[in-house]
Amino acid sequence: MSERKYFGTDGVRAVAGEHPLTAGWVMALGAAAGEVLQQRHPAASVVIGKDTRQSGDMLEAALAAGLTSRGVNVIHVGVLPTPGVSYLTRHLGAAAGVVISASHNPYEDNGIKFFGADGQKLSDTTELEIEAALDRVARLVPVTGVRLGGVTNYTEAERLYVDFLRSHAPDLRGLKIALDCANGAAYRVAPKVFQAAGADVFAVYTTPDGRNINRGCGSTHLDHLQRIVREGPYDLGIGFDGDADRALFVDSRGNVVHGDHMLLLNARARGEKSVVTTIMANMALEVRLREAGIALERTAVGDRYVHERLHGQGLHLGGEQSGHVLFLDISPTGDGVLTALLTLASMRRLNTSLDSLHDDLVMFPQTLVNVRVGDKKAIARDEVVLSAVAEAEARLSGRGRVNLRPSGTENLIRVMVEGQDSAEIHEIARTLAGLVEQRGQLGS
């Protein structure tokens, strides 16, 4: 398969206003996507949603202009979590959905992510077709008159999505919950859903101004939420990221309860036989699942790869430490609010608490060293380095693991070592990092 020029593992992402996320380029992208979609779905419609970034309006208008110029109808759903756009795409029978968001990144960044009609991320094949169509947009035969697309503002979008979430909510009466909505896409939806489920809710970071999304808040900055829960009368806290496709918990003592914890709890409560996660999941999760008779499968880093493995093997539950958890029997994409609701339902089903869950899954010490190299691909297949990794794994002998992987965005090799003995894993990590640096200099 050809290499994609613009689409990464999570759509197109860049600083808004800089190439490729200029108004002109995004309009061309919309036209290219419209041309591809029209070939498959005559009279196609596309759902467009966004998070709260200042640049969202510009990119939304440009994308809609491109799509309608090729005869595609656009359905605007406004500010809505990424999984809400996935849900509305399916619910409204649209040919595709688009989210304008850069997730947990700062407000200057933005991104464009496509969903197919099934609410799943667009296939690599279709993304390549859109990129190919970009090269011939200027030569396309104009669409005119009644064949042009139109725009609809769908005012029922948030209500429908909230109703969907409420249908999966447990009875939360008696729980006092603090929410950190990251000044992002969940700032209205999340408080509504948890209050409707009966919880006593205190929500913070619910006043987006276009520039404060993820700024010192949300699932990547939990310090304030931890303090609120620790010092207040709260049973737990939940933090979302900017587009609300992931969630992390804080227990009543202020400890972070992340994706590994949630996978363990939900796997037990749902009676799963196998769980999918990435190479970065802590080995303690693997041990605790094995004790419960549940297999653990690992993929490369990225929810895209977790989804592919789950879908390919007919499995339901998977995710990452970041709180991006997939329940494919309920939703085709990660959903932070849904993840929180289902995790609380599992907690109630097993009659346990987040405090107990945190204490039950004691993480193995882990160290990560980033080594800058000239050719990360060459180091990743260097026989001397691979031999040293094999020796280190033999030394740990089931008490830990080693993982070397190239960074997806920089010329770095990430050396990760994990095990029960902290001193031992730090020694192994230093030795391997030194060897990687040495071999990288030889090849430069």
C-alpha positions as CSV (number, residue, x, y, z in Angstrom):
1,M,0.0,0.0,0.0
2,S,1.3,3.5,-0.9
3,E,2.5,5.8,1.9
4,R,0.1,8.5,3.0
5,K,1.2,12.0,2.6
6,Y,-1.1,13.9,4.8
7,F,-3.2,11.4,6.9
8,G,-1.5,10.1,10.0
9,T,-2.8,7.4,12.4
10,D,-5.4,9.9,13.6
11,G,-6.2,12.0,10.5
12,V,-4.5,15.3,9.5
13,R,-3.0,17.3,12.3
14,A,-1.0,20.5,12.3
15,V,-0.9,24.1,13.5
16,A,-4.1,25.7,12.3
17,G,-3.4,28.3,9.7
18,E,-0.1,26.7,8.6
19,H,0.1,24.2,5.8
20,P,-1.7,21.9,5.5
21,L,-4.3,23.3,7.7
22,T,-4.9,26.5,5.8
23,A,-8.4,27.5,4.7
24,G,-7.5,26.9,1.0
25,W,-6.0,23.5,1.5
26,V,-8.9,22.3,3.7
27,M,-11.4,23.5,1.1
28,A,-9.5,21.4,-1.4
29,L,-9.5,18.5,1.0
30,G,-13.3,18.8,1.3
31,A,-13.6,18.8,-2.5
32,A,-11.4,15.8,-2.8
33,A,-13.3,13.9,-0.1
34,G,-16.6,14.9,-1.7
35,E,-15.5,13.6,-5.1
36,V,-14.5,10.2,-3.6
37,L,-17.7,10.0,-1.5
38,Q,-20.0,10.9,-4.4
39,Q,-18.5,8.0,-6.4
40,R,-19.6,5.6,-3.7
41,H,-22.7,7.3,-2.3
42,P,-24.6,9.5,-4.8
43,A,-26.4,12.4,-2.9
44,A,-24.0,11.8,0.0
45,S,-24.3,13.6,3.3
46,V,-21.4,14.3,5.7
47,V,-21.7,15.1,9.5
48,I,-19.2,17.7,10.7
49,G,-18.5,18.3,14.4
50,K,-15.7,20.1,16.2
51,D,-14.2,20.8,19.6
52,T,-13.9,24.3,21.1
53,R,-10.7,25.5,19.4
54,Q,-10.7,29.0,18.0
55,S,-9.7,27.7,14.6
56,G,-12.6,25.3,14.4
57,D,-14.9,27.7,12.8
58,M,-12.5,28.5,10.0
59,L,-11.7,24.9,9.2
60,E,-15.4,23.9,9.5
61,A,-16.4,26.5,6.9
62,A,-13.6,25.6,4.5
63,L,-14.3,21.9,4.7
64,A,-18.0,22.5,4.2
65,A,-17.3,24.7,1.2
66,G,-15.2,22.0,-0.4
67,L,-17.7,19.2,0.2
68,T,-20.7,21.2,-1.0
69,S,-18.8,22.2,-4.1
70,R,-18.8,18.6,-5.2
71,G,-22.5,18.0,-4.4
72,V,-22.2,16.6,-0.9
73,N,-24.7,17.8,1.7
74,V,-23.2,18.9,5.0
75,I,-24.8,18.4,8.4
76,H,-23.3,20.6,11.1
77,V,-23.6,19.2,14.7
78,G,-21.5,21.9,16.3
79,V,-19.3,21.3,19.4
80,L,-19.6,17.6,20.2
81,P,-17.2,14.9,21.5
82,T,-15.5,12.9,18.7
83,P,-17.5,9.8,19.6
84,G,-20.6,11.9,19.3
85,V,-19.9,12.6,15.7
86,S,-19.3,8.9,15.2
87,Y,-22.6,8.1,16.8
88,L,-24.5,10.8,14.7
89,T,-22.9,9.6,11.5
90,R,-24.4,6.2,12.1
91,H,-27.7,7.5,13.5
92,L,-28.4,9.8,10.6
93,G,-27.3,7.4,7.9
94,A,-24.5,9.7,6.6
95,A,-21.9,8.6,4.2
96,A,-19.1,9.9,6.4
97,G,-18.4,12.0,9.5
98,V,-15.7,14.5,10.2
99,V,-14.3,15.8,13.5
100,I,-12.3,19.0,13.6
101,S,-10.1,18.5,16.6
102,A,-6.5,18.0,17.8
103,S,-7.6,16.0,20.9
104,H,-5.3,16.7,23.8
105,N,-2.9,19.1,21.9
106,P,-2.8,22.8,22.7
107,Y,-5.3,25.2,21.1
108,E,-3.0,26.4,18.3
109,D,-3.1,22.9,16.8
110,N,-6.1,21.4,15.1
111,G,-6.9,18.3,13.0
112,I,-9.4,16.7,10.7
113,K,-10.4,13.1,11.2
114,F,-12.8,11.2,9.0
115,F,-15.3,8.5,10.0
116,G,-16.9,6.1,7.6
117,A,-20.6,5.4,7.4
118,D,-20.2,2.7,10.1
119,G,-18.7,5.3,12.6
120,Q,-15.2,3.8,12.4
121,K,-12.1,5.6,11.3
122,L,-11.9,5.8,7.6
123,S,-9.9,3.0,6.0
124,D,-6.4,3.5,4.7
125,T,-7.6,2.8,1.2
126,T,-10.2,5.5,1.2
127,E,-7.7,8.0,2.8
128,L,-5.3,7.3,0.0
129,E,-8.1,7.8,-2.6
130,I,-8.8,11.2,-1.0
131,E,-5.1,12.2,-1.1
132,A,-4.9,11.1,-4.8
133,A,-8.1,13.2,-5.6
134,L,-6.4,16.2,-4.0
135,D,-3.9,16.3,-6.9
136,R,-6.6,16.7,-9.4
137,V,-9.1,19.0,-7.6
138,A,-8.3,21.9,-9.8
139,R,-9.1,19.9,-12.9
140,L,-12.5,18.6,-11.8
141,V,-15.5,19.4,-13.8
142,P,-17.5,22.1,-11.9
143,V,-20.7,21.2,-10.1
144,T,-23.4,23.8,-10.6
145,G,-27.0,24.6,-10.0
146,V,-29.2,22.1,-8.2
147,R,-26.3,19.6,-8.1
148,L,-24.5,21.6,-5.5
149,G,-24.7,20.4,-1.9
150,G,-26.4,22.3,0.9
151,V,-25.8,22.8,4.6
152,T,-28.0,22.0,7.6
153,N,-27.5,22.9,11.2
154,Y,-28.7,19.8,13.1
155,T,-29.9,21.2,16.5
156,E,-30.9,17.8,17.9
157,A,-27.4,16.4,17.8
158,E,-26.4,16.9,21.4
159,R,-29.7,15.7,22.8
160,L,-29.5,12.5,20.8
161,Y,-26.0,11.8,21.8
162,V,-26.8,12.5,25.5
163,D,-29.8,10.1,25.3
164,F,-27.4,7.4,23.9
165,L,-25.0,7.9,26.7
166,R,-27.8,7.9,29.3
167,S,-29.0,4.5,28.0
168,H,-25.7,3.0,29.1
169,A,-25.5,4.8,32.5
170,P,-25.7,2.9,35.8
171,D,-27.6,4.4,38.7
172,L,-25.2,6.9,40.2
173,R,-27.3,8.1,43.1
174,G,-25.3,8.6,46.2
175,L,-22.0,9.3,44.3
176,K,-20.3,12.7,44.5
177,I,-18.2,13.1,41.4
178,A,-15.9,15.9,40.3
179,L,-15.5,16.3,36.5
180,D,-12.7,18.0,34.6
181,C,-14.1,18.8,31.1
182,A,-10.8,20.3,29.8
183,N,-12.7,23.4,28.4
184,G,-13.3,21.0,25.5
185,A,-15.9,19.1,23.6
186,A,-17.5,17.5,26.7
187,Y,-18.1,20.7,28.6
188,R,-21.9,20.5,28.2
189,V,-22.4,16.8,27.6
190,A,-20.5,15.3,30.5
191,P,-22.2,17.2,33.4
192,K,-25.7,16.6,31.8
193,V,-25.1,12.8,31.6
194,F,-23.8,12.3,35.1
195,Q,-26.4,14.5,36.6
196,A,-29.1,12.7,34.7
197,A,-27.7,9.4,36.1
198,G,-28.3,10.7,39.7
199,A,-24.7,11.7,40.6
200,D,-24.0,14.8,42.7
201,V,-21.7,16.6,40.1
202,F,-19.1,19.3,40.5
203,A,-17.7,20.3,37.1
204,V,-14.7,22.4,36.4
205,Y,-13.1,23.7,33.2
206,T,-16.5,24.2,31.5
207,T,-16.0,27.7,30.1
208,P,-14.1,27.3,26.8
209,D,-13.0,30.6,25.1
210,G,-11.3,29.0,22.0
211,R,-7.9,29.2,23.6
212,N,-8.1,27.5,26.9
213,I,-8.8,23.9,25.8
214,N,-6.4,21.5,27.6
215,R,-4.5,24.4,29.1
216,G,-3.5,23.1,32.5
217,C,-6.5,20.8,32.7
218,G,-8.1,17.7,31.3
219,S,-6.8,14.1,31.3
220,T,-3.2,15.2,30.6
221,H,-3.1,17.6,33.5
222,L,-4.9,16.0,36.4
223,D,-3.2,17.9,39.3
224,H,-6.1,20.3,39.9
225,L,-8.7,17.5,39.8
226,Q,-6.6,15.4,42.1
227,R,-6.5,18.2,44.6
228,I,-10.3,18.9,44.3
229,V,-11.1,15.2,45.0
230,R,-8.5,14.8,47.8
231,E,-9.6,18.0,49.6
232,G,-13.3,17.9,48.9
233,P,-16.2,15.6,49.7
234,Y,-15.9,13.6,46.5
235,D,-15.9,9.8,45.9
236,L,-14.0,10.2,42.7
237,G,-13.0,12.4,39.8
238,I,-13.1,12.0,36.1
239,G,-10.9,13.9,33.6
240,F,-11.6,14.1,29.8
241,D,-9.3,15.3,27.0
242,G,-10.2,18.0,24.6
243,D,-12.3,15.9,22.2
244,A,-13.5,13.6,25.0
245,D,-12.6,10.3,23.4
246,R,-10.7,9.3,26.5
247,A,-11.1,9.5,30.3
248,L,-9.0,9.0,33.4
249,F,-10.2,8.6,36.9
250,V,-9.0,9.9,40.3
251,D,-9.9,7.8,43.4
252,S,-11.1,9.4,46.6
253,R,-7.5,9.8,47.8
254,G,-6.3,11.6,44.7
255,N,-4.6,8.7,43.0
256,V,-4.8,8.4,39.2
257,V,-6.7,5.4,38.0
258,H,-5.7,4.9,34.3
259,G,-6.4,2.7,31.4
260,D,-4.7,-0.4,32.7
261,H,-6.8,-0.3,35.8
262,M,-10.0,0.2,33.8
263,L,-9.2,-2.7,31.5
264,L,-8.7,-5.0,34.5
265,L,-11.9,-3.9,36.2
266,N,-14.1,-4.1,33.0
267,A,-12.5,-7.4,31.9
268,R,-13.4,-9.0,35.2
269,A,-16.9,-7.5,35.4
270,R,-17.8,-8.3,31.8
271,G,-16.3,-11.8,31.8
272,E,-14.0,-11.2,28.9
273,K,-11.7,-14.0,27.7
274,S,-9.2,-11.8,26.1
275,V,-8.2,-8.1,26.2
276,V,-6.1,-6.1,23.7
277,T,-3.7,-3.3,24.7
278,T,-0.4,-1.9,23.5
279,I,3.2,-2.7,24.2
280,M,3.2,0.2,26.8
281,A,0.7,-1.4,29.1
282,N,2.2,-2.3,32.5
283,M,3.2,-5.9,33.0
284,A,1.3,-5.9,36.3
285,L,-1.9,-5.8,34.2
286,E,-0.8,-8.9,32.3
287,V,-0.1,-10.8,35.5
288,R,-3.4,-9.9,37.1
289,L,-5.4,-10.8,34.0
290,R,-3.6,-14.1,33.8
291,E,-4.5,-14.8,37.4
292,A,-8.2,-14.2,36.4
293,G,-7.9,-16.5,33.4
294,I,-8.0,-13.6,30.9
295,A,-5.5,-13.4,28.0
296,L,-3.7,-10.2,27.1
297,E,-2.7,-9.4,23.6
298,R,-0.4,-6.5,22.7
299,T,-0.2,-4.3,19.7
300,A,1.9,-1.3,18.5
301,V,1.2,2.0,20.3
302,G,-2.0,3.7,19.0
303,D,-5.7,3.0,19.5
304,R,-5.9,2.4,15.7
305,Y,-3.9,-0.8,16.1
306,V,-5.9,-1.9,19.2
307,H,-9.1,-1.4,17.2
308,E,-7.7,-3.4,14.3
309,R,-6.8,-6.4,16.5
310,L,-10.2,-6.3,18.3
311,H,-12.1,-6.1,15.1
312,G,-10.1,-8.7,13.4
313,Q,-10.5,-11.3,16.2
314,G,-14.1,-10.5,17.1
315,L,-13.1,-9.2,20.6
316,H,-14.7,-6.4,22.5
317,L,-12.5,-4.8,25.1
318,G,-9.2,-3.0,24.6
319,G,-7.4,0.2,25.2
320,E,-4.4,2.2,26.3
321,Q,-3.1,3.7,29.6
322,S,-4.2,7.1,28.3
323,G,-7.8,6.2,29.1
324,H,-8.7,5.6,25.4
325,V,-10.7,2.4,26.0
326,L,-12.7,0.6,23.4
327,F,-16.0,-1.4,24.0
328,L,-16.7,-2.5,20.4
329,D,-19.9,-4.3,21.3
330,I,-21.3,-0.9,22.2
331,S,-19.5,1.7,20.2
332,P,-17.1,1.5,17.2
333,T,-14.8,4.2,18.6
334,G,-13.3,5.3,21.9
335,D,-15.7,7.4,24.0
336,G,-14.5,9.0,27.2
337,V,-17.9,9.6,28.7
338,L,-19.1,6.2,27.8
339,T,-15.9,4.6,29.1
340,A,-16.5,6.4,32.5
341,L,-20.1,5.2,32.7
342,L,-19.3,1.6,31.8
343,T,-16.4,1.6,34.3
344,L,-18.6,2.8,37.0
345,A,-21.2,0.2,36.1
346,S,-18.5,-2.5,36.4
347,M,-17.5,-1.0,39.7
348,R,-21.1,-1.3,41.0
349,R,-21.4,-4.8,39.5
350,L,-18.4,-6.1,41.4
351,N,-19.3,-4.1,44.5
352,T,-15.8,-2.5,44.6
353,S,-14.3,1.0,44.6
354,L,-11.7,2.9,42.6
355,D,-9.5,2.9,45.8
356,S,-9.6,-0.9,45.9
357,L,-8.9,-1.1,42.2
358,H,-5.9,1.2,42.5
359,D,-4.5,-0.8,45.3
360,D,-5.2,-4.2,43.6
361,L,-3.1,-3.3,40.5
362,V,0.3,-2.4,41.8
363,M,2.4,-1.3,38.9
364,F,5.7,-2.8,38.1
365,P,8.5,-0.1,38.1
366,Q,9.0,1.1,34.5
367,T,11.7,3.4,33.1
368,L,11.7,5.0,29.7
369,V,14.8,6.5,28.1
370,N,14.7,8.5,24.8
371,V,17.9,8.3,22.7
372,R,18.4,10.6,19.7
373,V,19.8,8.8,16.7
374,G,20.5,9.6,13.0
375,D,18.6,6.7,11.5
376,K,15.9,5.2,13.8
377,K,14.9,2.5,11.4
378,A,18.4,1.2,11.1
379,I,18.8,1.1,14.9
380,A,15.5,-0.8,15.2
381,R,16.9,-3.6,13.1
382,D,20.5,-3.4,14.3
383,E,21.7,-7.0,15.1
384,V,23.9,-5.9,18.0
385,V,21.1,-4.0,19.6
386,L,18.6,-6.8,19.1
387,S,21.0,-9.3,20.6
388,A,21.4,-7.0,23.7
389,V,17.7,-6.8,24.0
390,A,17.3,-10.6,23.9
391,E,20.0,-11.0,26.6
392,A,18.2,-8.4,28.8
393,E,14.9,-10.2,28.4
394,A,16.5,-13.5,29.2
395,R,18.0,-11.9,32.4
396,L,14.6,-10.7,33.5
397,S,13.2,-14.2,32.8
398,G,9.5,-13.5,33.2
399,R,10.0,-10.9,35.9
400,G,9.9,-8.0,33.4
401,R,10.2,-7.0,29.8
402,V,12.1,-4.8,27.4
403,N,10.8,-2.8,24.5
404,L,12.7,-0.7,22.0
405,R,10.6,1.3,19.5
406,P,11.3,4.2,17.1
407,S,9.4,7.4,17.8
408,G,6.6,8.1,15.3
409,T,7.5,11.7,15.0
410,E,11.1,12.3,15.9
411,N,14.5,10.6,15.3
412,L,14.4,8.9,18.7
413,I,14.6,5.4,19.9
414,R,12.5,4.9,23.0
415,V,14.1,2.3,25.4
416,M,11.5,1.0,27.9
417,V,12.3,-1.5,30.6
418,E,9.9,-2.8,33.1
419,G,10.1,-5.3,36.0
420,Q,9.7,-6.0,39.6
421,D,13.2,-4.8,40.7
422,S,13.6,-1.1,40.2
423,A,17.4,-1.0,40.5
424,E,17.7,-3.8,38.0
425,I,15.5,-2.3,35.3
426,H,17.2,1.1,35.6
427,E,20.6,-0.6,35.1
428,I,19.3,-2.5,32.1
429,A,17.8,0.7,30.6
430,R,21.0,2.7,31.0
431,T,23.1,-0.1,29.4
432,L,20.7,-0.5,26.4
433,A,20.4,3.3,26.0
434,G,24.2,3.6,25.9
435,L,24.5,0.9,23.3
436,V,21.8,2.5,21.1
437,E,23.6,5.8,21.3
438,Q,26.9,4.2,20.4
439,R,25.4,2.2,17.5
440,G,23.6,5.3,16.3
441,Q,26.8,7.3,16.1
442,L,28.5,4.5,14.2
443,G,25.8,4.7,11.5
444,S,25.8,8.5,11.2
